[in-house]
Amino acid sequence: MQKFIDFILKNKEHFVFLGLLFIALSLILLGDINKIGGFRTIVVASLGWFQKKVFFIPNVSALKSENSALRELNFNLSQKVMNARIAEIENQTLRNLLGLKQRMEYSVEVAQVVGTVTIDMRNYYLIDKGKNYGIDKNMTVRNDAGLVGIVVLSGNNYSLVEPIISVNLKVPAMNLRSGVLGIINWDGSKRLLFRDVAKFFDVKIGDTIVTSKYSLKFIPYVPIGTVVSKSEEEGELFTSIVVKPFVNFSFLEEVFVIKQVVDEEIVKLIKDYEERLKTINLPPDKNQKLQPKEMIKQKQKQDSIEKRQITK
């Protein structure tokens, strides 16, 4: 307390000056405006200049609050812009799907890709439609761009689709311009190969490759991709042709399932023949001992029977 009193006594002249200044300014403000208008204007301008020079340091708390509000506003605007872009992409995709559906001759079912599944080192797409919607095994799957794959397993409400970017899937294909036939097969990278095409066949860069009309599984004339490179190796009969797929498999959402399958009788006939070939080409049993003498006798016996039939 004593220190405060000493401070006032030491600076009493300053406090007296400030008090008189305050009284003078109060009288000026309360006086006749017409008489002291010019002087009052000077005082107000001087006070404004003084305040501007003294209070040049910004209010940190107010700036933090303003920055926080601006960040929140920026986040909301950014989210709205992103939602608008997503809606634009979805709108364009749905327009393409609707236009394609109106042009297609087959009955189709629109499905959503809900996930990917890996089984035995193979990748599959999971779609949200199954037998309850008329989807069955061996149905062709495509989108507005081109061929996606084929249904390999169908449940009541979900189905598994094997895409054409699968090493084990071979798609009978055709050059739309020249009619050259071949097999589309994935090479394990980002490329599709148009295989079994001889060097002298008419295939050019830029040609469109579609599913073949002779395919027993895939609907004919479904776009697959475009020829981007062609190379020939010396001493080889076939040429190496690389095809860029039309479908963007990294961004796949809606697909069409074409509700048509090959006649089951044809499929069964081919399977029976494949099984017969497997039994014919089976290697001999390792435990079975070869008996040359017995084999010669059997051969001679068969020849004698054939001779008798000829003489008769």
C-alpha positions in Angstrom: 0.0 0.0 0.0 2.8 2.3 0.9 4.4 1.6 -2.5 1.2 2.6 -4.3 1.0 5.9 -2.4 4.6 6.6 -3.2 3.9 5.9 -6.9 1.0 8.4 -6.9 3.0 11.1 -5.1 5.9 10.6 -7.4 3.7 11.0 -10.6 1.1 13.4 -9.2 1.8 15.9 -12.0 0.9 13.3 -14.6 -2.3 12.4 -12.8 -3.3 16.0 -12.5 -2.7 16.5 -16.2 -4.7 13.5 -17.2 -7.6 14.7 -14.9 -7.6 18.2 -16.4 -7.5 16.7 -19.9 -10.4 14.5 -19.1 -12.4 17.4 -17.8 -11.6 19.5 -20.8 -12.6 16.8 -23.2 -15.9 16.3 -21.3 -16.7 20.0 -21.5 -15.9 20.0 -25.2 -18.2 17.1 -25.9 -21.0 18.6 -23.8 -20.6 22.1 -25.2 -22.2 23.8 -28.2 -21.5 21.7 -31.3 -21.6 24.7 -33.7 -19.0 26.6 -31.8 -16.5 23.9 -31.2 -17.2 21.7 -34.2 -13.9 22.2 -35.8 -11.9 21.6 -32.6 -14.0 18.6 -31.8 -13.2 17.1 -35.2 -9.5 17.5 -34.7 -9.7 15.9 -31.3 -11.7 12.9 -32.6 -9.3 12.4 -35.5 -6.3 12.6 -33.2 -7.8 10.0 -30.9 -8.5 7.7 -33.9 -4.9 8.1 -35.1 -3.6 7.4 -31.6 -5.8 4.3 -31.2 -4.7 2.9 -34.6 -1.0 3.3 -33.7 -1.4 1.9 -30.2 -3.7 -1.0 -30.9 -1.8 -2.4 -34.0 -1.2 -5.7 -32.2 -4.0 -8.1 -33.2 -6.3 -9.8 -30.8 -4.9 -13.4 -30.7 -7.9 -14.9 -29.1 -10.2 -13.4 -31.7 -8.0 -14.6 -34.5 -8.0 -18.1 -33.2 -11.8 -18.1 -33.0 -12.0 -16.7 -36.6 -9.6 -19.3 -37.9 -11.5 -22.1 -36.3 -14.7 -20.9 -37.9 -13.1 -20.5 -41.3 -11.6 -24.1 -41.1 -15.0 -25.5 -40.2 -16.6 -23.6 -43.1 -13.8 -24.8 -45.5 -14.4 -28.4 -44.4 -18.1 -28.2 -45.0 -17.6 -26.6 -48.4 -15.0 -29.2 -49.4 -17.4 -32.0 -48.4 -20.2 -30.4 -50.4 -17.9 -30.2 -53.4 -16.8 -33.8 -53.1 -20.5 -35.0 -52.7 -21.3 -33.0 -55.8 -18.5 -34.6 -57.8 -19.6 -38.1 -56.6 -23.2 -37.4 -57.5 -22.1 -36.2 -61.0 -20.1 -39.4 -61.6 -23.0 -41.6 -60.4 -25.5 -39.6 -62.5 -23.4 -40.1 -65.6 -22.9 -43.8 -64.9 -26.6 -44.3 -64.3 -27.4 -42.5 -67.6 -25.0 -44.7 -69.5 -26.5 -47.8 -67.9 -30.0 -46.7 -68.6 -29.1 -46.0 -72.2 -27.4 -49.3 -72.6 -30.3 -51.2 -71.0 -32.7 -49.6 -73.6 -30.5 -50.7 -76.5 -29.9 -54.3 -75.3 -31.9 -57.1 -76.8 -31.5 -59.4 -73.8 -33.2 -59.4 -70.4 -30.8 -57.9 -67.9 -30.6 -57.3 -64.1 -28.8 -54.3 -62.6 -26.6 -55.2 -59.6 -24.3 -53.4 -57.2 -20.7 -54.6 -56.5 -20.6 -54.9 -52.8 -17.2 -56.4 -52.3 -14.3 -58.5 -53.5 -13.5 -62.1 -52.4 -10.3 -64.1 -52.7 -10.7 -67.9 -53.0 -7.8 -70.2 -53.8 -5.6 -67.3 -55.0 -8.4 -66.1 -57.3 -10.2 -62.8 -57.0 -13.9 -62.5 -57.4 -16.5 -59.7 -57.3 -19.5 -60.1 -55.0 -22.8 -58.6 -56.3 -26.0 -58.0 -54.4 -28.3 -60.1 -56.7 -28.8 -63.9 -56.9 -31.3 -66.6 -57.8 -34.2 -64.6 -56.3 -33.6 -62.1 -59.1 -33.2 -64.7 -61.9 -29.4 -64.8 -61.8 -27.7 -68.1 -62.4 -24.3 -69.6 -63.1 -22.6 -68.9 -66.5 -24.4 -65.6 -67.1 -22.4 -62.8 -68.7 -21.6 -59.7 -66.6 -20.8 -56.3 -68.1 -21.2 -52.6 -67.4 -21.7 -49.6 -69.7 -18.1 -49.8 -70.9 -17.7 -53.5 -71.7 -17.2 -57.0 -70.5 -16.6 -57.5 -66.7 -16.7 -61.3 -66.3 -19.0 -64.3 -65.8 -21.1 -65.5 -62.9 -19.5 -68.6 -61.4 -21.7 -69.1 -58.3 -25.1 -67.9 -57.4 -26.9 -67.8 -54.1 -30.4 -66.6 -53.2 -29.4 -62.9 -52.8 -25.7 -62.8 -53.8 -23.5 -64.0 -56.6 -19.8 -64.4 -57.3 -18.4 -63.0 -60.5 -15.1 -64.0 -62.0 -13.6 -61.0 -63.9 -11.7 -61.3 -67.1 -8.6 -60.1 -65.3 -8.2 -63.7 -64.0 -5.4 -66.0 -65.2 -7.8 -69.0 -65.3 -10.5 -67.4 -67.4 -10.2 -67.6 -71.2 -12.7 -65.6 -73.3 -13.3 -66.5 -76.9 -12.9 -63.1 -78.7 -13.0 -61.6 -82.2 -11.6 -58.6 -83.9 -14.7 -56.5 -84.8 -13.2 -55.0 -87.9 -11.6 -58.0 -89.6 -13.4 -60.9 -87.9 -10.1 -62.6 -86.7 -10.8 -65.0 -83.9 -8.6 -65.5 -80.8 -8.6 -66.0 -77.0 -8.5 -63.1 -74.5 -6.5 -64.0 -71.4 -5.0 -62.0 -68.6 -1.2 -62.2 -68.2 -1.2 -61.4 -64.5 -0.4 -57.7 -64.9 -2.6 -54.8 -66.2 -2.7 -56.3 -69.7 -5.0 -58.5 -71.6 -3.5 -60.7 -74.4 -5.3 -61.6 -77.6 -3.8 -65.1 -78.0 -3.7 -67.8 -80.8 -3.6 -65.2 -83.6 -1.2 -66.1 -86.5 1.2 -63.5 -87.8 -0.5 -63.2 -91.2 -4.0 -62.4 -89.7 -5.3 -58.9 -90.1 -5.1 -57.2 -86.7 -4.1 -53.5 -86.3 -3.5 -51.2 -83.4 -6.7 -49.4 -82.5 -9.0 -52.4 -83.4 -11.9 -53.2 -81.1 -12.0 -56.7 -79.6 -15.4 -58.1 -78.7 -16.7 -61.5 -77.5 -16.9 -64.1 -80.2 -20.2 -65.2 -81.7 -19.0 -68.8 -81.4 -18.6 -68.5 -77.6 -20.5 -71.1 -75.6 -20.6 -69.0 -72.4 -20.3 -65.3 -73.2 -23.0 -63.3 -75.0 -21.6 -62.3 -78.4 -20.4 -58.8 -79.4 -19.8 -57.6 -75.9 -16.9 -55.0 -76.1 -13.7 -56.1 -74.3 -11.0 -53.6 -75.2 -8.8 -52.0 -77.8 -5.6 -53.3 -79.4 -2.7 -51.1 -78.1 0.4 -53.0 -79.2 1.4 -55.8 -81.6 4.8 -57.5 -81.7 6.2 -60.5 -83.7 9.1 -62.7 -82.6 11.3 -64.4 -85.1 10.6 -68.1 -85.4 7.2 -67.9 -83.7 4.0 -68.6 -85.6 1.7 -66.5 -83.4 1.9 -62.7 -82.8 1.8 -61.1 -79.3 -1.2 -58.7 -79.2 -1.9 -56.5 -76.1 -5.5 -55.3 -75.4 -6.4 -52.5 -73.1 -9.8 -53.3 -71.4 -12.6 -50.8 -71.6 -13.7 -51.5 -68.0 -11.9 -49.7 -65.2 -11.7 -52.6 -62.7 -10.4 -50.4 -59.9 -13.6 -48.4 -59.9 -16.5 -50.8 -60.5 -19.9 -50.2 -58.9 -22.9 -51.0 -61.0 -23.0 -54.0 -63.4 -25.4 -55.6 -65.8 -26.1 -59.4 -65.5 -27.4 -60.6 -68.9 -30.0 -63.2 -68.0 -29.2 -65.8 -70.7 -27.1 -68.9 -70.5 -26.0 -71.6 -73.0 -28.1 -74.7 -73.5 -27.4 -77.1 -70.7 -27.3 -80.0 -73.2 -24.3 -78.4 -75.0 -22.5 -77.8 -71.7 -23.0 -81.4 -70.6 -21.8 -82.7 -74.0 -18.6 -80.7 -73.7 -18.0 -81.8 -70.1 -18.5 -85.5 -71.0 -16.0 -85.3 -73.8 -13.5 -83.6 -71.6 -13.8 -86.3 -69.0 -13.4 -89.0 -71.8 -10.2 -87.3 -73.0 -8.8 -87.3 -69.4 -9.3 -91.1 -69.1 -7.8 -91.8 -72.5 -4.7 -89.7 -71.8 -4.1 -91.0 -68.3 -0.5 -92.2 -67.8 0.1 -95.9 -66.9 0.0 -96.9 -63.3 3.5 -96.8 -61.7 2.8 -100.0 -59.8 1.7 -101.9 -62.9 4.7 -103.9 -64.4 5.1 -104.1 -68.1 5.0 -107.6 -69.6 6.3 -107.4 -73.2 5.7 -111.1 -73.9 2.1 -110.9 -72.9 1.6 -107.8 -75.0 3.1 -109.5 -78.1 0.8 -112.5 -77.7 -2.2 -110.2 -77.4 -1.2 -108.3 -80.5 -0.7 -111.5 -82.5 -4.1 -112.8 -81.3 -5.8 -109.6 -82.4 -4.1 -109.7 -85.8 -5.2 -113.3 -86.4 -8.8 -112.4 -85.6 -8.7 -109.5 -88.0 -7.3 -111.8 -90.8 -10.0 -114.4 -90.3 -12.7 -111.7 -90.6 -11.1 -110.4 -93.8 -11.0 -113.9 -95.4 -14.6 -114.5 -94.6 
